[in-house]
Amino acid sequence: MLEHLELENVGPAPEMALDLQRRLNLITGDNGLGKSFLLDVAWWALTRKWPRDLNPRLTSGYPARPTDIARPAKLRFALTTDAGNSRSFESTYSARDQGWTGQPGRPWSPGLVIHAHADGGFSVWDPARNYWKRRGNIDVQDRLPGYVFSPQEVWTGLTAEIEGRATRVCNGLLDDWSSWIRERGDSARRMSEVVGALAVRGEPWEVGPLLRLSVDDAQDIPSIRTDYSGAVPIVHASSAVRRIAGLAYMLVWAWSEHERAAEQLGLRIAGQVVLLFDEIDAHLHPRWQRTIVPAILGVMDRLTDSDASVQLIAATHSPLVLASVEPHFDEERDRLFHLDFRDGRVRLDVMPWAPQGDALNWLVSDFFGLRQARSVEAERAIDAAQAYMRGDTLQCPEDLREPERIHEELQRVLAGHDPFWPRWVVWTEREGGGQ
């Protein structure tokens, strides 16, 4: 588990520090303030590798660099190892070496680490398959330092160089899921359960038959059934369905392969799982946004038979995601962070947990900063109407300084049931300016 992460002269702020909780950590904030960057640094802290160093086909996960090369840059972190010990680490950027230095050797095992990138790619670090050996006092990294998938490789498979030879280390969703369906074993059952658990209530998925895209293509393609369609090849599903299918596959593949490797090596199954999830709401319809976080936590408990502790660190732009966790949020195990730009610098705050009740209230809270949950034009018209009612016409835009013109604009931009209408109508009737 990641306990603490601290950046100095790295990223969008001169200094930034997070003390994380052991179950759920949500990071909110405007675009460009560093949410994705924090997740990449968290992955590095847990694995000591930058995702793009392991797979140059990624469009994210680049190594961090100092903001000001003339000043020292440091990364500090603390984690709970899979053995239950707390460890701290500090790394300094070396301009000469163009990299991060510090205590040599293999990383402390934080358990299984899965990083879901915003573009649909994934990174996986497995304490059984990626944790290198020690011979005497010498570290011998004779295994892959991690599995890093581009979005396409999640579906078609990952090949890596091992001992100078190109080796297929993952078959990919299409081949693996097809094989699991044919075998009808534990992996097929797990995949079906995870897909079902991640689906929205009232819109259940069911694994369909294997299909082929054409008579000339011999590849079997998994399919899904829903209440409103027959069997649809997974490659023809919507972006949201494919994102959920990719997530389900990576969770099942990572945990199943970890169990298999641990058994072959005579190791203990990981007691911890860390999930890093960038833009957890991406591509998802609001119905899915309000179920995704509880579903992921439930899926991991089911996959690991509740024996492993699961920590989820996720970035989100969605007020529905925040509304969805209100019944589940536990201040003893969960934390909410907010990135903000004020006083000329980016700041990261731990926010006191205060349920807002619904997505609209979250939209107008400090987390999203909207004054109104309406269009820009509707907000402008209501501001003009309110200023006019106060007698402050100078605060109205030049084209909205007459009640008739304000009323016309309100009719254009507001719905007939908008709650502002009664106030405006009562005021205009009282003032003798009924429209």
DOSE-821270 format. One record per residue (C-alpha): residue number from 1; residue in one letter; x negated, y negated, z. Coordinates in nm, 3 decimals. Last residue first. Example, Ala and Ser with C-alpha at 12.3 -4.5 7.8 and 13.67 -1.06 7.14 Angstrom:
<atoms>
<atom 2,"S",<-1.367,0.106,0.714>>
<atom 1,"A",<-1.230,0.450,0.780>>
</atoms>
This chain:
<atoms>
<atom 435,"Q",<4.446,-3.973,-1.950>>
<atom 434,"G",<4.556,-4.131,-1.624>>
<atom 433,"G",<4.370,-4.456,-1.554>>
<atom 432,"G",<4.587,-4.583,-1.276>>
<atom 431,"E",<4.317,-4.540,-1.016>>
<atom 430,"R",<4.508,-4.262,-0.845>>
<atom 429,"E",<4.569,-4.083,-1.174>>
<atom 428,"T",<4.201,-4.106,-1.272>>
<atom 427,"W",<4.088,-3.982,-0.930>>
<atom 426,"V",<4.329,-3.689,-0.921>>
<atom 425,"V",<4.228,-3.582,-1.272>>
<atom 424,"W",<3.856,-3.603,-1.196>>
<atom 423,"R",<3.878,-3.403,-0.873>>
<atom 422,"P",<4.111,-3.144,-1.023>>
<atom 421,"W",<3.882,-3.098,-1.329>>
<atom 420,"F",<3.556,-3.029,-1.142>>
<atom 419,"P",<3.656,-2.668,-1.063>>
<atom 418,"D",<3.632,-2.572,-1.433>>
<atom 417,"H",<3.952,-2.391,-1.538>>
<atom 416,"G",<3.988,-2.569,-1.873>>
<atom 415,"A",<3.624,-2.506,-1.955>>
<atom 414,"L",<3.402,-2.810,-1.967>>
<atom 413,"V",<3.198,-2.945,-2.260>>
<atom 412,"R",<3.448,-3.106,-2.499>>
<atom 411,"Q",<3.716,-3.197,-2.249>>
<atom 410,"L",<3.453,-3.353,-2.025>>
<atom 409,"E",<3.327,-3.553,-2.322>>
<atom 408,"E",<3.673,-3.685,-2.402>>
<atom 407,"H",<3.726,-3.778,-2.037>>
<atom 406,"I",<3.396,-3.964,-2.023>>
<atom 405,"R",<3.489,-4.157,-2.338>>
<atom 404,"E",<3.826,-4.257,-2.195>>
<atom 403,"P",<3.672,-4.347,-1.860>>
<atom 402,"E",<3.424,-4.588,-2.027>>
<atom 401,"R",<3.052,-4.585,-1.950>>
<atom 400,"L",<2.959,-4.259,-2.124>>
<atom 399,"D",<2.771,-4.364,-2.439>>
<atom 398,"E",<2.533,-4.585,-2.243>>
<atom 397,"P",<2.450,-4.303,-2.003>>
<atom 396,"C",<2.604,-4.363,-1.660>>
<atom 395,"Q",<2.391,-4.489,-1.372>>
<atom 394,"L",<2.484,-4.849,-1.459>>
<atom 393,"T",<2.847,-4.746,-1.409>>
<atom 392,"D",<2.803,-4.720,-1.031>>
<atom 391,"G",<3.165,-4.759,-0.926>>
<atom 390,"R",<3.149,-4.434,-0.729>>
<atom 389,"M",<3.403,-4.279,-0.969>>
<atom 388,"Y",<3.186,-4.391,-1.262>>
<atom 387,"A",<2.880,-4.223,-1.111>>
<atom 386,"Q",<3.075,-3.901,-1.061>>
<atom 385,"A",<3.202,-3.906,-1.418>>
<atom 384,"A",<2.854,-3.971,-1.557>>
<atom 383,"D",<2.705,-3.688,-1.352>>
<atom 382,"I",<2.990,-3.463,-1.471>>
<atom 381,"A",<2.913,-3.546,-1.834>>
<atom 380,"R",<2.538,-3.485,-1.793>>
<atom 379,"E",<2.595,-3.153,-1.615>>
<atom 378,"A",<2.830,-3.044,-1.891>>
<atom 377,"E",<2.573,-3.132,-2.157>>
<atom 376,"V",<2.295,-2.943,-1.978>>
<atom 375,"S",<2.523,-2.639,-1.959>>
<atom 374,"R",<2.658,-2.530,-1.622>>
<atom 373,"A",<2.527,-2.373,-1.301>>
<atom 372,"Q",<2.462,-2.717,-1.155>>
<atom 371,"R",<2.166,-2.879,-0.985>>
<atom 370,"L",<1.938,-2.603,-1.108>>
<atom 369,"G",<1.628,-2.545,-0.898>>
<atom 368,"F",<1.587,-2.173,-0.949>>
<atom 367,"F",<1.454,-2.065,-0.610>>
<atom 366,"D",<1.564,-2.378,-0.427>>
<atom 365,"S",<1.927,-2.269,-0.466>>
<atom 364,"V",<2.153,-2.378,-0.754>>
<atom 363,"L",<2.109,-2.052,-0.945>>
<atom 362,"W",<2.128,-1.844,-0.624>>
<atom 361,"N",<2.470,-1.994,-0.555>>
<atom 360,"L",<2.587,-1.896,-0.901>>
<atom 359,"A",<2.447,-1.544,-0.861>>
<atom 358,"D",<2.655,-1.470,-0.553>>
<atom 357,"G",<2.652,-1.472,-0.173>>
<atom 356,"Q",<2.349,-1.692,-0.111>>
<atom 355,"P",<2.175,-1.463,0.138>>
<atom 354,"A",<1.902,-1.647,0.334>>
<atom 353,"W",<1.571,-1.466,0.373>>
<atom 352,"P",<1.305,-1.716,0.471>>
<atom 351,"M",<1.084,-1.790,0.171>>
<atom 350,"V",<0.714,-1.710,0.169>>
<atom 349,"D",<0.569,-1.988,-0.038>>
<atom 348,"L",<0.322,-1.994,-0.326>>
<atom 347,"R",<0.214,-2.337,-0.443>>
<atom 346,"V",<0.111,-2.471,-0.783>>
<atom 345,"R",<-0.028,-2.823,-0.771>>
<atom 344,"G",<0.058,-3.189,-0.837>>
<atom 343,"D",<0.261,-3.250,-0.523>>
<atom 342,"R",<0.495,-2.976,-0.634>>
<atom 341,"F",<0.491,-2.678,-0.870>>
<atom 340,"D",<0.665,-2.375,-0.722>>
<atom 339,"L",<0.604,-2.004,-0.686>>
<atom 338,"H",<0.853,-1.833,-0.456>>
<atom 337,"F",<0.805,-1.521,-0.247>>
<atom 336,"L",<1.066,-1.293,-0.087>>
<atom 335,"R",<0.975,-1.020,0.160>>
<atom 334,"D",<1.096,-0.673,0.259>>
<atom 333,"R",<1.027,-0.419,0.534>>
<atom 332,"E",<1.121,-0.589,0.864>>
<atom 331,"E",<1.330,-0.849,0.680>>
<atom 330,"D",<1.552,-0.571,0.542>>
<atom 329,"F",<1.722,-0.653,0.213>>
<atom 328,"H",<1.968,-0.384,0.098>>
<atom 327,"P",<2.306,-0.562,0.093>>
<atom 326,"E",<2.142,-0.881,-0.044>>
<atom 325,"V",<1.938,-0.696,-0.307>>
<atom 324,"S",<2.187,-0.750,-0.589>>
<atom 323,"A",<2.208,-1.126,-0.539>>
<atom 322,"L",<1.834,-1.155,-0.597>>
<atom 321,"V",<1.855,-0.948,-0.914>>
<atom 320,"L",<2.158,-1.150,-1.023>>
<atom 319,"P",<1.961,-1.474,-0.985>>
<atom 318,"S",<1.720,-1.336,-1.247>>
<atom 317,"H",<1.374,-1.471,-1.320>>
<atom 316,"T",<1.194,-1.175,-1.163>>
<atom 315,"A",<0.852,-1.055,-1.054>>
<atom 314,"A",<0.829,-0.722,-0.873>>
<atom 313,"I",<0.622,-0.561,-0.597>>
<atom 312,"L",<0.779,-0.227,-0.499>>
<atom 311,"Q",<0.623,-0.023,-0.217>>
<atom 310,"V",<0.724,0.343,-0.183>>
<atom 309,"S",<0.629,0.561,0.116>>
<atom 308,"A",<0.600,0.926,0.013>>
<atom 307,"D",<0.795,1.215,0.168>>
<atom 306,"S",<1.134,1.090,0.045>>
<atom 305,"D",<1.161,1.391,-0.190>>
<atom 304,"T",<0.901,1.212,-0.406>>
<atom 303,"L",<1.132,1.193,-0.705>>
<atom 302,"R",<1.440,1.117,-0.495>>
<atom 301,"D",<1.278,0.840,-0.293>>
<atom 300,"M",<1.140,0.702,-0.619>>
<atom 299,"V",<1.484,0.702,-0.779>>
<atom 298,"G",<1.645,0.526,-0.483>>
<atom 297,"L",<1.392,0.243,-0.489>>
<atom 296,"I",<1.437,0.211,-0.865>>
<atom 295,"A",<1.817,0.208,-0.837>>
<atom 294,"P",<1.821,-0.057,-0.563>>
<atom 293,"V",<1.610,-0.282,-0.790>>
<atom 292,"I",<1.798,-0.214,-1.118>>
<atom 291,"T",<2.158,-0.254,-1.001>>
<atom 290,"R",<2.237,-0.625,-1.044>>
<atom 289,"Q",<2.027,-0.657,-1.356>>
<atom 288,"W",<2.209,-0.369,-1.523>>
<atom 287,"R",<2.550,-0.535,-1.521>>
<atom 286,"P",<2.378,-0.864,-1.613>>
<atom 285,"H",<2.252,-0.700,-1.936>>
<atom 284,"L",<1.885,-0.602,-1.920>>
<atom 283,"H",<1.623,-0.701,-2.177>>
<atom 282,"A",<1.382,-0.818,-1.903>>
<atom 281,"D",<1.521,-0.802,-1.545>>
<atom 280,"I",<1.211,-0.646,-1.385>>
<atom 279,"E",<1.001,-0.922,-1.533>>
<atom 278,"D",<0.672,-0.758,-1.427>>
<atom 277,"F",<0.701,-0.447,-1.209>>
<atom 276,"L",<0.420,-0.326,-0.984>>
<atom 275,"L",<0.517,0.003,-0.817>>
<atom 274,"V",<0.296,0.134,-0.534>>
<atom 273,"V",<0.345,0.497,-0.432>>
<atom 272,"Q",<0.217,0.638,-0.103>>
<atom 271,"G",<0.175,0.981,0.056>>
<atom 270,"A",<-0.001,1.123,-0.246>>
<atom 269,"I",<0.016,1.503,-0.265>>
<atom 268,"R",<-0.278,1.662,-0.083>>
<atom 267,"L",<-0.556,1.802,-0.295>>
<atom 266,"G",<-0.640,2.157,-0.404>>
<atom 265,"L",<-0.760,2.042,-0.744>>
<atom 264,"Q",<-0.499,2.236,-0.943>>
<atom 263,"E",<-0.222,2.145,-0.699>>
<atom 262,"A",<-0.317,1.777,-0.698>>
<atom 261,"A",<-0.324,1.777,-1.078>>
<atom 260,"R",<0.025,1.927,-1.105>>
<atom 259,"E",<0.175,1.691,-0.846>>
<atom 258,"H",<0.014,1.391,-1.016>>
<atom 257,"E",<0.138,1.506,-1.355>>
<atom 256,"S",<0.493,1.526,-1.219>>
<atom 255,"W",<0.469,1.184,-1.049>>
<atom 254,"A",<0.328,0.999,-1.350>>
<atom 253,"W",<0.552,1.176,-1.603>>
<atom 252,"V",<0.875,1.122,-1.406>>
<atom 251,"L",<0.805,0.754,-1.337>>
<atom 250,"M",<0.676,0.696,-1.690>>
<atom 249,"Y",<0.978,0.867,-1.844>>
<atom 248,"A",<1.234,0.677,-1.638>>
<atom 247,"L",<1.068,0.347,-1.721>>
<atom 246,"G",<1.061,0.427,-2.091>>
<atom 245,"A",<1.427,0.533,-2.081>>
<atom 244,"I",<1.518,0.210,-1.899>>
<atom 243,"R",<1.333,0.001,-2.159>>
<atom 242,"R",<1.489,0.205,-2.439>>
<atom 241,"V",<1.836,0.147,-2.297>>
<atom 240,"A",<1.770,-0.226,-2.263>>
<atom 239,"S",<1.628,-0.259,-2.613>>
<atom 238,"S",<1.933,-0.080,-2.756>>
<atom 237,"A",<1.928,0.284,-2.867>>
<atom 236,"H",<1.811,0.392,-3.212>>
<atom 235,"V",<1.486,0.548,-3.084>>
<atom 234,"I",<1.689,0.739,-2.824>>
<atom 233,"P",<1.879,0.919,-3.099>>
<atom 232,"V",<2.251,0.861,-3.034>>
<atom 231,"A",<2.485,1.148,-2.943>>
<atom 230,"G",<2.842,1.025,-2.946>>
<atom 229,"S",<2.942,0.679,-2.836>>
<atom 228,"Y",<3.165,0.489,-2.592>>
<atom 227,"D",<3.146,0.706,-2.282>>
<atom 226,"T",<2.774,0.751,-2.335>>
<atom 225,"R",<2.562,1.024,-2.491>>
<atom 224,"I",<2.185,1.022,-2.517>>
<atom 223,"S",<1.945,1.169,-2.769>>
<atom 222,"P",<1.599,1.321,-2.763>>
<atom 221,"I",<1.418,1.325,-3.100>>
<atom 220,"D",<1.277,1.640,-3.260>>
<atom 219,"Q",<1.004,1.572,-3.515>>
<atom 218,"A",<1.034,1.763,-3.843>>
<atom 217,"D",<1.096,1.453,-4.058>>
<atom 216,"D",<1.193,1.524,-4.420>>
<atom 215,"V",<1.553,1.618,-4.345>>
<atom 214,"S",<1.593,1.288,-4.161>>
<atom 213,"L",<1.605,1.138,-3.811>>
<atom 212,"R",<1.616,1.468,-3.630>>
<atom 211,"L",<1.822,1.537,-3.318>>
<atom 210,"L",<1.774,1.709,-2.984>>
<atom 209,"P",<2.104,1.737,-2.804>>
<atom 208,"G",<2.243,1.480,-2.561>>
<atom 207,"V",<2.131,1.369,-2.217>>
<atom 206,"E",<2.424,1.203,-2.045>>
<atom 205,"W",<2.439,0.840,-1.957>>
<atom 204,"P",<2.698,0.690,-1.729>>
<atom 203,"E",<2.845,0.347,-1.796>>
<atom 202,"G",<3.081,0.304,-1.498>>
<atom 201,"R",<2.787,0.265,-1.265>>
<atom 200,"V",<2.492,0.133,-1.459>>
<atom 199,"A",<2.221,0.379,-1.557>>
<atom 198,"L",<1.906,0.405,-1.347>>
<atom 197,"A",<2.034,0.707,-1.153>>
<atom 196,"G",<2.140,0.887,-1.470>>
<atom 195,"V",<1.803,0.838,-1.634>>
<atom 194,"V",<1.633,0.957,-1.315>>
<atom 193,"E",<1.853,1.266,-1.287>>
<atom 192,"S",<1.809,1.364,-1.653>>
<atom 191,"M",<1.434,1.314,-1.632>>
<atom 190,"R",<1.413,1.518,-1.314>>
<atom 189,"R",<1.614,1.805,-1.458>>
<atom 188,"A",<1.406,1.809,-1.775>>
<atom 187,"S",<1.086,1.804,-1.566>>
<atom 186,"D",<1.211,2.086,-1.344>>
<atom 185,"G",<1.276,2.324,-1.632>>
<atom 184,"R",<1.510,2.342,-1.930>>
<atom 183,"E",<1.215,2.433,-2.157>>
<atom 182,"R",<1.378,2.286,-2.469>>
<atom 181,"I",<1.479,1.968,-2.286>>
<atom 180,"W",<1.132,1.934,-2.134>>
<atom 179,"S",<0.971,1.975,-2.475>>
<atom 178,"S",<1.190,1.702,-2.624>>
<atom 177,"W",<1.114,1.475,-2.329>>
<atom 176,"D",<0.743,1.533,-2.373>>
<atom 175,"D",<0.737,1.479,-2.750>>
<atom 174,"L",<0.944,1.158,-2.757>>
<atom 173,"L",<0.819,1.012,-2.427>>
<atom 172,"G",<0.449,1.040,-2.495>>
<atom 171,"N",<0.213,1.336,-2.525>>
<atom 170,"C",<-0.027,1.207,-2.261>>
<atom 169,"V",<-0.402,1.270,-2.228>>
<atom 168,"R",<-0.475,1.344,-2.594>>
<atom 167,"T",<-0.852,1.367,-2.606>>
<atom 166,"A",<-1.092,1.187,-2.840>>
<atom 165,"R",<-1.434,1.333,-2.763>>
<atom 164,"G",<-1.742,1.159,-2.624>>
<atom 163,"E",<-1.711,1.313,-2.279>>
<atom 162,"I",<-1.349,1.196,-2.260>>
<atom 161,"E",<-1.226,0.930,-2.504>>
<atom 160,"A",<-0.859,0.853,-2.461>>
<atom 159,"T",<-0.542,0.932,-2.657>>
<atom 158,"L",<-0.201,0.821,-2.535>>
<atom 157,"G",<0.136,0.936,-2.664>>
<atom 156,"T",<0.412,0.833,-2.905>>
<atom 155,"W",<0.669,0.667,-2.679>>
<atom 154,"V",<0.458,0.512,-2.402>>
<atom 153,"E",<0.192,0.465,-2.671>>
<atom 152,"Q",<0.417,0.219,-2.855>>
<atom 151,"P",<0.448,-0.014,-2.555>>
<atom 150,"S",<0.069,-0.002,-2.496>>
<atom 149,"F",<-0.027,0.251,-2.233>>
<atom 148,"V",<-0.302,0.233,-1.970>>
<atom 147,"Y",<-0.403,0.553,-1.791>>
<atom 146,"G",<-0.676,0.499,-1.533>>
<atom 145,"P",<-1.047,0.533,-1.455>>
<atom 144,"L",<-1.067,0.855,-1.658>>
<atom 143,"R",<-1.269,1.122,-1.481>>
<atom 142,"D",<-1.642,1.181,-1.442>>
<atom 141,"Q",<-1.701,0.877,-1.223>>
<atom 140,"V",<-1.986,1.012,-1.012>>
<atom 139,"D",<-2.035,0.814,-0.692>>
<atom 138,"I",<-2.365,0.896,-0.521>>
<atom 137,"N",<-2.402,0.952,-0.147>>
<atom 136,"G",<-2.394,1.330,-0.172>>
<atom 135,"R",<-2.205,1.400,-0.490>>
<atom 134,"R",<-1.893,1.185,-0.487>>
<atom 133,"K",<-1.607,1.241,-0.725>>
<atom 132,"W",<-1.385,0.999,-0.915>>
<atom 131,"Y",<-1.026,0.918,-0.835>>
<atom 130,"N",<-0.847,0.901,-1.170>>
<atom 129,"R",<-0.670,1.239,-1.183>>
<atom 128,"A",<-0.587,1.300,-0.817>>
<atom 127,"P",<-0.553,0.941,-0.692>>
<atom 126,"D",<-0.349,0.858,-1.006>>
<atom 125,"W",<-0.359,0.511,-1.156>>
<atom 124,"V",<-0.089,0.440,-1.414>>
<atom 123,"S",<-0.052,0.141,-1.646>>
<atom 122,"F",<0.261,0.077,-1.849>>
<atom 121,"G",<0.364,-0.108,-2.165>>
<atom 120,"G",<0.716,-0.244,-2.220>>
<atom 119,"D",<0.616,-0.605,-2.289>>
<atom 118,"A",<0.666,-0.718,-1.928>>
<atom 117,"H",<0.420,-0.460,-1.795>>
<atom 116,"A",<0.529,-0.180,-1.563>>
<atom 115,"H",<0.239,-0.100,-1.328>>
<atom 114,"I",<0.239,0.239,-1.156>>
<atom 113,"V",<0.002,0.314,-0.864>>
<atom 112,"L",<-0.013,0.655,-0.693>>
<atom 111,"G",<-0.180,0.643,-0.352>>
<atom 110,"P",<-0.385,0.350,-0.224>>
<atom 109,"S",<-0.711,0.544,-0.265>>
<atom 108,"W",<-1.005,0.327,-0.168>>
<atom 107,"P",<-1.176,0.228,-0.487>>
<atom 106,"R",<-1.494,0.407,-0.599>>
<atom 105,"G",<-1.832,0.259,-0.538>>
<atom 104,"P",<-1.997,-0.077,-0.507>>
<atom 103,"Q",<-1.892,-0.349,-0.259>>
<atom 102,"G",<-1.873,-0.672,-0.451>>
<atom 101,"T",<-1.898,-0.799,-0.804>>
<atom 100,"W",<-1.643,-0.929,-1.050>>
<atom 99,"G",<-1.745,-0.981,-1.410>>
<atom 98,"Q",<-1.919,-1.198,-1.664>>
<atom 97,"D",<-2.257,-1.066,-1.543>>
<atom 96,"R",<-2.419,-1.409,-1.535>>
<atom 95,"A",<-2.095,-1.578,-1.430>>
<atom 94,"S",<-2.064,-1.342,-1.134>>
<atom 93,"Y",<-1.719,-1.359,-0.977>>
<atom 92,"T",<-1.706,-1.268,-0.611>>
<atom 91,"S",<-1.522,-0.968,-0.464>>
<atom 90,"E",<-1.392,-0.926,-0.111>>
<atom 89,"F",<-1.245,-0.612,0.042>>
<atom 88,"S",<-1.038,-0.511,0.341>>
<atom 87,"R",<-0.930,-0.161,0.448>>
<atom 86,"S",<-0.640,-0.038,0.662>>
<atom 85,"N",<-0.632,0.338,0.721>>
<atom 84,"G",<-0.331,0.561,0.653>>
<atom 83,"A",<-0.509,0.834,0.456>>
<atom 82,"D",<-0.348,0.705,0.137>>
<atom 81,"T",<-0.525,0.380,0.210>>
<atom 80,"T",<-0.345,0.077,0.345>>
<atom 79,"L",<-0.468,-0.225,0.157>>
<atom 78,"A",<-0.643,-0.555,0.209>>
<atom 77,"F",<-0.740,-0.803,-0.058>>
<atom 76,"R",<-0.984,-1.079,-0.139>>
<atom 75,"L",<-1.066,-1.224,-0.478>>
<atom 74,"K",<-1.331,-1.494,-0.497>>
<atom 73,"A",<-1.442,-1.770,-0.731>>
<atom 72,"P",<-1.739,-1.993,-0.650>>
<atom 71,"R",<-1.735,-2.332,-0.826>>
<atom 70,"A",<-1.896,-2.439,-1.155>>
<atom 69,"I",<-1.680,-2.197,-1.354>>
<atom 68,"D",<-1.367,-2.387,-1.250>>
<atom 67,"T",<-1.053,-2.177,-1.300>>
<atom 66,"P",<-1.259,-1.864,-1.250>>
<atom 65,"R",<-1.171,-1.567,-1.475>>
<atom 64,"A",<-0.923,-1.283,-1.435>>
<atom 63,"P",<-0.954,-0.985,-1.665>>
<atom 62,"Y",<-0.673,-0.956,-1.924>>
<atom 61,"G",<-0.368,-0.750,-1.829>>
<atom 60,"S",<-0.146,-0.861,-2.117>>
<atom 59,"T",<-0.109,-0.798,-2.492>>
<atom 58,"L",<-0.238,-0.444,-2.456>>
<atom 57,"R",<-0.419,-0.282,-2.749>>
<atom 56,"P",<-0.752,-0.334,-2.572>>
<atom 55,"N",<-0.677,-0.041,-2.340>>
<atom 54,"L",<-0.900,0.020,-2.037>>
<atom 53,"D",<-1.040,-0.333,-2.020>>
<atom 52,"R",<-0.687,-0.453,-2.090>>
<atom 51,"P",<-0.559,-0.305,-1.764>>
<atom 50,"W",<-0.829,-0.461,-1.543>>
<atom 49,"K",<-0.999,-0.199,-1.322>>
<atom 48,"R",<-1.066,-0.192,-0.948>>
<atom 47,"T",<-0.758,0.030,-0.891>>
<atom 46,"L",<-0.558,-0.132,-0.608>>
<atom 45,"A",<-0.712,-0.479,-0.627>>
<atom 44,"W",<-0.704,-0.468,-1.007>>
<atom 43,"W",<-0.333,-0.384,-1.005>>
<atom 42,"A",<-0.268,-0.671,-0.760>>
<atom 41,"V",<-0.465,-0.905,-0.988>>
<atom 40,"D",<-0.241,-0.804,-1.280>>
<atom 39,"L",<0.068,-0.857,-1.061>>
<atom 38,"L",<-0.052,-1.204,-0.960>>
<atom 37,"F",<-0.108,-1.294,-1.325>>
<atom 36,"S",<0.247,-1.194,-1.413>>
<atom 35,"K",<0.384,-1.433,-1.149>>
<atom 34,"G",<0.138,-1.713,-1.231>>
<atom 33,"L",<0.313,-2.048,-1.261>>
<atom 32,"G",<0.371,-2.032,-1.637>>
<atom 31,"N",<0.744,-1.972,-1.630>>
<atom 30,"D",<0.926,-2.092,-1.318>>
<atom 29,"G",<0.927,-1.901,-0.991>>
<atom 28,"T",<1.025,-1.576,-0.821>>
<atom 27,"I",<0.823,-1.295,-0.662>>
<atom 26,"L",<1.008,-1.006,-0.496>>
<atom 25,"N",<0.837,-0.778,-0.242>>
<atom 24,"L",<1.014,-0.459,-0.134>>
<atom 23,"R",<0.878,-0.179,0.088>>
<atom 22,"R",<0.563,-0.239,0.297>>
<atom 21,"Q",<0.570,-0.617,0.318>>
<atom 20,"L",<0.309,-0.833,0.154>>
<atom 19,"D",<0.092,-1.109,0.293>>
<atom 18,"L",<0.021,-1.322,-0.013>>
<atom 17,"A",<-0.249,-1.585,-0.057>>
<atom 16,"M",<-0.321,-1.858,-0.312>>
<atom 15,"E",<-0.603,-2.108,-0.345>>
<atom 14,"P",<-0.700,-2.359,-0.614>>
<atom 13,"A",<-0.374,-2.273,-0.795>>
<atom 12,"P",<-0.307,-2.159,-1.155>>
<atom 11,"G",<-0.540,-1.857,-1.151>>
<atom 10,"V",<-0.869,-1.807,-0.973>>
<atom 9,"N",<-1.055,-2.066,-0.766>>
<atom 8,"E",<-0.978,-1.862,-0.452>>
<atom 7,"L",<-0.726,-1.579,-0.468>>
<atom 6,"E",<-0.590,-1.379,-0.175>>
<atom 5,"L",<-0.394,-1.053,-0.169>>
<atom 4,"H",<-0.280,-0.879,0.150>>
<atom 3,"E",<-0.114,-0.553,0.251>>
<atom 2,"L",<-0.115,-0.352,-0.073>>
<atom 1,"M",<0.000,0.000,0.000>>
</atoms>
